[in-house]
Structure formats: C-alpha cells, structure tokens
C-alpha cells in the first residue's frame, strides 16, 4: 500500500513540474511579499472595464447644502445634511405628472389626507405644481406603493411609511428640494 501511495505522489509531482515548466511567465513570476494582485489587463481587442458606479450614490450636480434630492430616472430620494453626507436614501414610486429638473422649496405639508387617487396618505411634503397638478412626497397609510393609474393626472411621489417619517422630519416648509433627471 505504501508503494502505491509513493508512486501516486511521484506522478502528481511530475505532472505539477511539467505544468509549471510550460506555464506562461506572468503566471509563474514571484511577487514581493505583501504585494497585492496586479490589475488585470484587457483581453486582446478589449478595453479595461471601470468599476460600476454605486447606484445608491448621490447624483452629481445635485446642489449643495442641506437638501432633498429626487432623481426622476432612478426613482430615488436622498436626504443630504449640511456636511454633504447622505443621511438616508430610498426608492420611490413616482406618479403620472413629474416636476422639471431644478431647485424647489417645500411649500406646504399635511400630516394625513386623502390622496388624489383616493388612498389615505400621511406626511405629505409639497414642493411644485405642474399644469395645475400639485407635486409632493407622501406615504400611503396602508404601506402600499402601487404604480399609479396612467389614465389619471396625479402628482404624489409615494414611499414606504418609514421613509415618509424620515422625510417629514427632514423637509420642513422652505426646505430645498433638488430634482435631477
């Protein structure tokens, strides 16, 4: 039994030697101790890929100072403090009428009302009007974030109740809202 084991180890050792002798130089180079992995080179004819941007990162050109940032395309809101730190970010469900990109101020707030779609909502933070439709953030009391009826012109931007609580505390009347594409 010991003879078979010794023969098997010898065969494995020989095959390992052959493999290393025929391996490309860049795979067998010795690296200094503590050196990290070298950046990979693009494949022939390819290009180096940049790491994907953080989808939760605050959008560029979204203003400065204490503000609420609303990205139309990302369907996301960021609450930004005076030190340019994001204190919270969350997904929202926009309605059928959207504000133009720009800077707005919170005009009015309501604790609890009936939404234009008939759903009971809370923590309403209004900041714009588009063609007679008031635009504002709110949370449905039942926690829903249903896609709005495309046949109705509504301006409620819905969020989860916990996010609505945070926005309500953060965005008082005259607070800045920055809408980005």
C-alpha positions as CSV (number, residue, x, y, z in Angstrom):
1,X,0.0,0.0,0.0
2,X,2.8,2.4,0.8
3,X,4.4,1.7,-2.6
4,X,1.2,2.7,-4.4
5,X,1.0,6.0,-2.4
6,X,4.6,6.8,-3.1
7,X,4.1,6.1,-6.9
8,X,0.9,8.3,-6.9
9,X,2.8,11.2,-5.2
10,X,5.7,10.9,-7.6
11,X,3.3,11.0,-10.6
12,X,1.4,14.1,-9.2
13,X,4.8,15.8,-8.5
14,X,6.0,15.1,-12.1
15,X,2.7,16.4,-13.6
16,X,2.9,19.6,-11.5
17,X,6.5,20.2,-12.6
18,X,5.5,19.8,-16.3
19,X,2.6,22.2,-15.9
20,X,4.8,24.8,-14.3
21,X,7.5,24.4,-16.8
22,X,5.1,25.2,-19.7
23,X,3.1,27.9,-17.9
24,X,3.3,31.5,-19.3
25,X,5.8,33.7,-17.5
26,X,3.2,36.0,-16.0
27,X,1.7,33.1,-14.1
28,X,4.9,31.9,-12.6
29,X,6.5,35.3,-11.6
30,X,7.4,35.7,-8.0
31,X,5.8,38.7,-6.3
32,X,7.4,40.6,-3.4
33,X,5.9,39.6,0.0
34,X,2.8,41.7,0.8
35,X,2.3,42.8,-2.8
36,X,-1.3,42.9,-3.9
37,X,-2.7,41.4,-7.1
38,X,-1.7,43.3,-10.2
39,X,-4.5,44.9,-12.2
40,X,-5.8,42.7,-14.9
41,X,-5.1,43.6,-18.5
42,X,-8.0,43.7,-21.0
43,X,-8.3,40.7,-23.3
44,X,-6.9,41.1,-26.8
45,X,-9.1,43.7,-28.6
46,X,-11.0,44.5,-25.4
47,X,-10.9,47.5,-23.2
48,X,-10.4,47.8,-19.4
49,X,-13.7,48.0,-17.6
50,X,-14.3,50.6,-15.0
51,X,-15.9,49.5,-11.8
52,X,-19.7,50.1,-11.8
53,X,-20.8,53.3,-10.2
54,X,-22.6,52.9,-6.9
55,X,-26.3,53.0,-7.8
56,X,-27.1,54.5,-4.3
57,X,-24.5,57.3,-4.6
58,X,-25.7,60.9,-4.6
59,X,-26.1,62.1,-8.2
60,X,-23.5,64.6,-9.4
61,X,-24.7,68.2,-9.9
62,X,-27.4,67.8,-7.3
63,X,-26.8,71.1,-5.4
64,X,-25.1,71.7,-2.1
65,X,-26.1,72.2,1.5
66,X,-29.0,70.7,3.3
67,X,-31.4,69.3,0.8
68,X,-33.7,66.6,-0.5
69,X,-32.5,65.2,-3.9
70,X,-35.1,63.5,-6.1
71,X,-33.7,61.6,-9.2
72,X,-36.5,61.2,-11.7
73,X,-34.8,58.4,-13.7
74,X,-33.6,56.4,-10.7
75,X,-36.9,56.8,-8.8
76,X,-34.9,57.6,-5.7
77,X,-34.6,60.2,-3.0
78,X,-31.5,61.2,-0.9
79,X,-31.6,63.3,2.3
80,X,-28.4,65.3,2.5
81,X,-27.1,67.1,5.6
82,X,-25.0,70.3,5.8
83,X,-21.7,68.3,5.5
84,X,-22.7,66.8,2.2
85,X,-23.4,63.4,3.8
86,X,-26.3,61.3,2.7
87,X,-28.3,60.5,5.9
88,X,-30.8,58.3,4.1
89,X,-31.7,57.2,0.6
90,X,-34.7,55.2,-0.6
91,X,-36.7,54.2,-3.6
92,X,-40.0,56.0,-4.5
93,X,-42.9,55.4,-6.9
94,X,-43.5,58.5,-9.0
95,X,-46.9,59.5,-10.2
96,X,-48.0,60.4,-13.7
97,X,-47.1,64.1,-13.6
98,X,-43.4,64.9,-12.9
99,X,-41.6,68.2,-12.0
100,X,-39.0,69.5,-14.3
101,X,-35.4,69.2,-13.1
102,X,-34.5,72.2,-10.9
103,X,-34.4,73.6,-7.4
104,X,-37.6,74.0,-5.4
105,X,-38.7,74.7,-1.9
106,X,-41.2,72.9,0.3
107,X,-44.4,75.0,0.1
108,X,-46.8,73.1,2.3
109,X,-47.1,70.0,4.4
110,X,-50.0,67.9,5.7
111,X,-50.0,65.2,8.3
112,X,-52.7,63.0,6.9
113,X,-55.1,63.5,4.0
114,X,-56.8,61.6,1.2
115,X,-54.6,61.4,-1.9
116,X,-55.8,62.5,-5.4
117,X,-56.1,58.7,-6.1
118,X,-58.4,58.2,-3.1
119,X,-55.7,56.5,-1.0
120,X,-55.2,57.7,2.6
121,X,-51.7,59.2,2.8
122,X,-49.6,60.8,5.5
123,X,-46.6,63.0,5.8
124,X,-47.3,65.0,2.6
125,X,-44.5,67.3,1.6
126,X,-45.5,69.5,-1.4
127,X,-43.0,71.4,-3.5
128,X,-44.2,72.0,-7.0
129,X,-47.2,72.5,-9.3
130,X,-47.2,71.3,-13.0
131,X,-50.2,72.3,-15.1
132,X,-52.4,72.6,-12.1
133,X,-51.3,69.3,-10.5
134,X,-49.6,69.6,-7.2
135,X,-46.4,67.5,-6.8
136,X,-45.3,66.2,-3.4
137,X,-43.9,63.3,-1.5
138,X,-46.2,61.1,0.7
139,X,-46.6,57.6,2.1
140,X,-49.8,55.6,1.9
141,X,-51.1,54.8,5.3
142,X,-51.6,51.1,4.2
143,X,-47.9,51.0,3.2
144,X,-48.6,50.4,-0.5
145,X,-46.5,51.9,-3.3
146,X,-48.7,50.8,-6.2
147,X,-47.9,52.0,-9.7
148,X,-50.3,54.9,-10.5
149,X,-53.2,54.7,-12.9
150,X,-51.7,56.1,-16.2
151,X,-55.1,57.5,-17.1
152,X,-55.1,59.9,-14.1
153,X,-53.1,63.0,-13.7
154,X,-51.7,62.8,-10.2
155,X,-48.5,64.2,-8.5
156,X,-47.9,62.1,-5.5
157,X,-44.5,60.6,-5.2
158,X,-45.0,57.6,-2.9
159,X,-42.6,56.0,-0.5
160,X,-42.6,53.5,2.3
161,X,-44.0,54.7,5.7
162,X,-40.6,54.7,7.4
163,X,-39.1,56.7,4.6
164,X,-42.1,59.1,4.8
165,X,-41.4,59.6,8.5
166,X,-37.8,60.4,7.8
167,X,-38.6,62.8,5.0
168,X,-41.3,64.5,7.1
169,X,-38.8,65.2,9.9
170,X,-36.1,66.3,7.4
171,X,-38.1,68.5,5.0
172,X,-39.9,71.3,6.7
173,X,-41.5,74.3,4.9
174,X,-38.9,76.2,2.9
175,X,-36.5,73.2,2.8
176,X,-34.7,72.8,-0.5
177,X,-35.7,70.0,-3.0
178,X,-33.4,69.4,-5.9
179,X,-34.9,67.4,-8.8
180,X,-32.4,65.8,-11.2
181,X,-33.1,63.9,-14.4
